[in-house]
Amino acid sequence: MPSPPPVYINPAVGAAADRTSTPRSEGREHLQPPPRSSAQVVHRLLPAYAETPLHSLPSVARALGLGHVLVKDESQRFGLPSFKILGASWAVYRAVAERMGLRGGDGNGDDGAVASLLLDGKGQRDRSGGGIKVITCTAGNWGRAVARMAGYLGVAAVVYVPSHMPEQTRELIRSEGAEVKVVEGGYDAAAEVAKGAGEREDGALLVMDIGWEGYESVPQWVVEGYQTMLDESDAQLLRATGGQPATHAIVPVGCGSIAQAVTHHYKSQAADAAAAAAAAVLAVEPASAACLRASLESGRMTSVTTKDSIMCGMNCGTLSTTAWPVLRAGIDGSVVVSDTEAHQAVQELKALGVQAGPCGASTLAALKKACDVEKTRLGLTEQSVVVLYCTEGPREYAPPA
């Protein structure tokens, strides 16, 4: 199979050179400003709530001929090594509150009271008397985050994982009090088994960050949860640059939830006539699991067969159906990177004082490749302000040969 081109410009958006990378008429409805959720209200009630740092990398900016390069560092979020607890906590909270018949998350301002009630241990059983069991599937950090929030709410958690997941990662999920069930095959196979368990088991409450037909609400809650990170980075960026907003954002894909959140955040800002032009958004995927790239090229959601990668949190062969319309309409470009490039980026960030895993460091690898291959068409100049979303902290992995 031939390697995909390293950078692909999304024809639905066009070149970003003039910072007018707004979508064409088709798909604009997916990028309108969303109603605000109360996710941050709930996040502030969780143990160890704090903003994560935004690091400036002036040496990288100089080397690439850019104005600013900054890294939103999600290596420690609520004591976990990933951003995913933001989406997982809001989605689990909403799902448990709904199962219990409690009003929450609907924008009416009662989420603090409802979340306090649940976090005080009142969520152990639903009002019909049956025990709640949160079920999910994970490639790593998502399952641990779901298990952590389930523990806060006093409900059980069962996490399905692919057979290639390292035992150390399984143990980290178990350490959160979850039951781990191993499924032969990759992430997609484990997801199918989790779906079946969620449909047939007593008390089951399926909480996944990937959507499919008939399962859209929970994945959308996941995306809403990531808004806390985006609001933080907006404010931090203005302070770091003396008031300059982002011109470019680079985000990992995986099944698409975080890429959906980042794309919608930046592109919906342009829906307000008074706002600045939308930032260009670049997606990064492993060359071994580039399902967004395949989908953009074909113009429809397309699954791919994946292979093992050190970027295991992005090793998904199918996009979320809730993410695809937003990504198709708003992603400016797709960048695929190899394990070797991701590993090199881990080492480069470490030398600069930023501790990242391969998924998080992939955004730096993508920026370097974009500057090398499509710098002009992507509008990357000496005035550019680039935000890299570093989605995970350091972890053990076997460096590529």
C-alpha positions in Angstrom: 0.0 0.0 0.0 1.5 3.4 -1.0 2.1 5.9 1.8 -0.4 8.8 1.9 0.9 12.2 1.1 2.2 13.8 4.2 -0.1 16.9 4.1 -3.5 17.0 2.6 -5.4 20.3 2.1 -9.1 19.8 2.7 -11.0 20.9 -0.5 -14.1 21.6 1.6 -12.2 24.5 3.3 -9.4 25.5 1.0 -6.1 27.1 1.5 -5.6 29.0 4.8 -3.0 31.4 3.5 -5.2 34.5 4.0 -6.7 33.4 7.3 -10.2 33.2 5.8 -10.4 29.4 6.2 -14.1 29.4 6.8 -16.1 26.5 5.3 -17.9 26.8 2.1 -21.7 26.8 2.2 -22.0 23.0 2.5 -21.4 22.0 6.1 -21.6 25.5 7.6 -24.5 24.4 9.8 -22.1 22.1 11.7 -19.9 25.0 12.8 -22.4 27.4 14.3 -21.7 28.5 17.9 -23.1 25.8 20.3 -25.2 26.5 23.4 -22.9 26.7 26.5 -22.9 23.7 28.8 -22.1 23.8 32.5 -19.2 21.4 32.2 -16.7 23.8 33.8 -19.1 24.2 36.8 -18.8 20.4 37.4 -15.0 20.4 36.6 -14.4 22.9 39.4 -16.0 20.6 41.9 -13.6 17.7 41.1 -10.6 17.0 43.3 -7.4 18.8 42.1 -9.1 21.1 39.6 -6.5 23.5 38.1 -5.6 25.1 34.8 -3.0 23.2 32.8 0.0 25.3 31.5 0.5 26.8 28.1 4.2 26.7 27.3 5.9 29.1 24.8 8.5 27.5 22.5 10.4 30.5 21.0 13.3 28.4 19.7 10.9 26.3 17.7 9.1 29.4 16.4 12.5 30.9 15.3 13.6 27.6 13.6 10.4 27.3 11.6 10.0 31.0 10.8 6.9 31.5 12.8 5.7 34.2 15.2 4.8 32.1 18.2 4.6 28.3 18.9 2.8 27.4 22.1 1.9 24.0 23.7 -1.2 23.4 25.7 0.2 20.8 28.1 -2.4 18.2 29.2 0.2 15.9 30.8 -1.4 16.4 34.2 -5.2 17.0 34.3 -6.9 16.2 37.7 -3.9 14.0 38.5 -4.2 11.9 35.3 -1.8 12.1 32.4 -4.3 13.1 29.7 -7.0 15.7 28.8 -9.6 12.9 28.5 -10.9 13.3 32.1 -12.5 16.6 30.9 -14.7 14.9 28.5 -15.1 11.7 30.5 -16.1 13.5 33.7 -18.8 15.6 32.0 -20.2 12.7 30.0 -20.3 10.3 33.0 -21.9 12.9 35.2 -24.6 13.7 32.6 -25.3 10.1 31.9 -25.6 9.1 35.6 -27.7 12.2 36.4 -30.0 11.3 33.5 -30.3 7.7 34.6 -31.2 8.8 38.1 -33.8 11.2 36.8 -31.9 14.3 38.1 -32.0 17.5 36.1 -28.5 18.5 35.2 -26.4 19.8 32.3 -29.3 21.6 30.6 -28.1 25.1 31.0 -30.4 25.9 33.9 -27.7 26.5 36.4 -28.4 23.6 38.7 -25.4 21.5 37.8 -23.4 22.5 40.9 -26.1 21.3 43.2 -26.7 18.1 41.2 -22.9 17.3 40.9 -22.4 18.0 44.6 -25.2 15.5 45.4 -23.7 12.8 43.2 -20.1 13.5 44.4 -21.3 13.1 48.0 -22.0 9.5 47.2 -25.7 9.7 46.4 -25.2 8.2 43.0 -24.5 4.6 44.1 -27.9 3.3 43.0 -30.4 4.7 40.6 -33.9 5.6 41.7 -35.4 2.3 40.5 -33.1 0.4 42.8 -30.8 -1.2 40.2 -27.1 -0.7 40.3 -25.5 1.5 37.7 -22.6 0.0 35.8 -20.7 2.3 33.4 -19.4 0.5 30.4 -16.8 1.8 27.9 -14.0 0.8 25.6 -10.5 2.4 25.5 -7.1 2.4 23.9 -5.7 3.7 27.2 -6.4 7.1 28.8 -10.1 7.3 28.1 -10.9 4.2 30.1 -8.9 5.3 33.0 -10.6 8.7 33.0 -14.1 7.1 32.8 -13.2 4.8 35.7 -11.9 7.7 37.8 -15.2 9.6 37.4 -17.3 6.5 38.0 -15.4 6.1 41.3 -16.1 9.7 42.2 -19.8 9.0 41.7 -19.8 5.7 43.5 -20.9 3.6 40.4 -19.2 0.5 38.9 -17.1 0.6 35.8 -16.3 -2.0 33.2 -13.7 -1.2 30.6 -13.1 -3.2 27.4 -9.6 -3.1 26.0 -7.9 -4.4 22.8 -5.6 -7.4 23.3 -2.5 -5.5 22.2 -2.8 -3.1 25.2 0.2 -3.5 27.5 -0.5 -5.1 30.8 0.9 -2.0 32.6 -1.9 0.1 31.0 -4.5 -2.4 32.0 -3.3 -2.2 35.6 -3.5 1.6 35.6 -7.2 1.3 34.6 -7.8 -1.4 37.3 -6.1 0.9 39.8 -9.1 3.2 39.4 -11.5 0.5 40.6 -12.6 -0.7 37.2 -13.0 -4.2 35.9 -10.9 -4.7 32.7 -12.1 -7.1 30.0 -9.7 -7.9 27.2 -11.0 -8.4 23.7 -9.0 -10.2 21.0 -8.2 -7.7 18.2 -7.9 -4.0 18.0 -9.8 -1.0 19.3 -12.7 -1.4 16.8 -13.2 -5.0 17.9 -13.2 -4.0 21.6 -15.7 -1.2 20.8 -18.1 -3.6 19.2 -18.1 -5.9 22.3 -18.6 -2.9 24.6 -21.6 -1.8 22.6 -23.1 -5.2 22.9 -22.6 -5.3 26.7 -24.0 -1.8 27.0 -27.2 -2.9 25.2 -27.9 -6.2 27.1 -26.5 -6.1 30.6 -28.6 -5.1 33.6 -27.8 -1.6 34.9 -25.4 -0.9 32.0 -24.8 2.7 31.1 -22.7 2.9 27.9 -20.3 6.0 28.0 -18.2 6.1 24.8 -16.4 9.0 23.1 -17.2 7.7 19.7 -20.7 8.1 18.1 -22.7 6.0 15.7 -26.2 6.2 14.3 -28.6 6.3 17.3 -25.8 7.0 19.8 -25.0 10.7 19.6 -25.8 12.4 23.0 -23.0 10.9 25.1 -20.3 11.6 22.5 -21.5 15.2 22.2 -21.3 15.6 26.0 -17.7 14.4 25.7 -17.0 17.2 23.2 -18.6 19.7 25.5 -16.3 18.7 28.3 -13.3 19.6 26.3 -14.4 23.2 26.2 -12.8 23.8 29.6 -9.4 23.2 28.0 -10.2 25.5 25.1 -11.4 28.4 27.2 -8.3 28.1 29.3 -6.0 28.1 26.3 -7.7 31.1 24.7 -7.1 33.3 27.8 -3.6 32.0 28.4 -2.7 32.6 24.7 -3.7 36.3 24.8 -1.6 36.8 27.9 1.4 35.0 26.4 1.3 36.9 23.1 0.3 40.3 24.2 -3.2 39.9 22.9 -2.7 38.0 19.6 -5.2 35.2 19.0 -4.3 31.9 17.5 -3.9 31.7 13.7 -3.3 27.9 13.7 -4.2 25.0 15.9 -2.9 21.5 15.6 -4.7 18.6 17.3 -4.5 14.8 17.3 -7.5 12.8 15.9 -8.0 9.3 17.1 -11.8 8.7 16.9 -12.3 12.4 16.5 -13.8 13.8 19.7 -11.0 16.2 20.6 -10.4 17.2 17.0 -14.2 17.9 16.8 -14.0 20.1 19.9 -11.0 22.1 18.7 -12.3 22.5 15.1 -15.7 23.6 16.3 -14.2 26.0 18.8 -12.1 27.9 16.3 -14.4 27.7 13.3 -17.5 28.7 15.2 -15.8 31.9 16.3 -15.9 33.0 12.7 -19.7 32.6 12.6 -19.8 35.8 14.6 -19.4 38.6 12.2 -17.5 40.6 14.8 -15.0 37.9 15.4 -11.6 37.6 13.9 -11.1 35.2 11.0 -11.1 31.6 12.0 -7.8 30.0 12.9 -6.7 27.2 10.6 -7.0 23.8 12.2 -4.7 20.9 11.3 -5.4 17.4 12.3 -2.6 14.8 12.9 -2.9 11.1 12.7 -0.5 8.1 12.7 0.3 6.9 9.2 -0.9 3.5 10.4 -4.4 4.7 11.4 -5.3 7.7 9.2 -9.1 7.3 9.1 -9.7 11.0 8.9 -7.3 11.3 5.9 -9.1 8.5 4.1 -12.5 10.1 4.8 -11.4 13.5 3.6 -10.0 12.0 0.4 -13.1 10.0 -0.3 -15.6 12.6 0.8 -17.4 10.2 3.1 -16.7 8.4 6.4 -14.1 5.7 5.6 -12.7 3.1 8.0 -9.2 1.8 7.7 -7.3 -1.2 9.0 -4.9 -0.2 11.7 -1.5 -1.4 12.8 0.3 -1.1 16.1 1.7 2.3 16.8 3.4 4.1 19.7 0.6 6.6 19.2 -1.8 4.1 20.7 -4.4 6.6 21.8 -4.8 7.6 18.2 -4.9 4.0 16.9 -8.6 4.1 15.8 -9.7 2.9 12.4 -13.2 4.6 12.4 -14.3 8.2 13.1 -17.1 9.1 15.4 -20.2 9.9 13.4 -20.7 13.0 15.5 -17.2 14.2 14.7 -17.1 13.6 11.0 -19.5 16.4 9.8 -17.6 19.0 11.8 -14.2 17.8 10.7 -15.2 17.5 7.0 -16.5 21.1 7.1 -13.8 22.7 9.2 -10.5 20.9 9.2 -8.0 22.9 6.9 -5.5 20.1 6.5 -4.6 16.6 7.5 -1.1 15.6 8.4 0.1 12.0 8.9 3.2 11.2 10.9 5.3 8.1 11.5 6.2 6.6 14.8 9.7 7.7 14.2 8.6 11.3 13.8 6.4 11.2 16.9 9.3 9.7 18.9 11.7 12.4 17.7 9.1 15.1 18.7 8.9 13.5 22.2 12.6 13.9 22.6 12.6 17.5 21.2 9.9 18.5 23.6 11.7 16.8 26.5 14.8 18.8 25.8 12.6 22.0 25.9 11.2 21.0 29.3 7.8 19.7 28.1 7.0 16.1 29.1 4.9 14.5 26.4 3.9 11.1 25.2 3.8 10.2 21.5 0.2 11.3 20.9 0.8 14.6 22.5 4.2 15.2 20.7 2.7 14.2 17.4 1.4 17.8 17.0 4.9 19.2 17.0 5.9 16.5 14.4 2.9 17.6 12.3 3.8 21.3 12.5 7.3 20.6 11.3 6.0 18.5 8.4 3.4 21.2 7.5 6.1 23.9 7.4 8.3 21.7 5.3 5.6 20.6 2.8 2.8 23.1 2.6 3.9 26.2 4.5 2.7 28.7 2.0 -0.8 27.2 1.3 -1.4 26.8 5.0 -0.5 30.4 5.7 2.3 29.7 8.1 4.3 32.9 8.3 6.4 35.0 10.6 3.1 36.4 12.0 1.6 33.0 12.8 0.5 32.1 16.3 0.4 28.3 16.5 -1.2 26.3 19.4 -0.2 22.7 19.7 -2.6 20.5 21.8 -0.3 18.1 23.7 -2.9 15.6 24.8 -0.9 13.2 27.0 2.0 13.0 29.4 5.1 10.8 29.1 4.7 7.0 29.2 6.7 4.0 28.5 6.8 2.7 24.9 9.3 0.8 22.7 11.1 3.4 20.6 10.8 2.7 16.8 13.8 1.0 15.3 
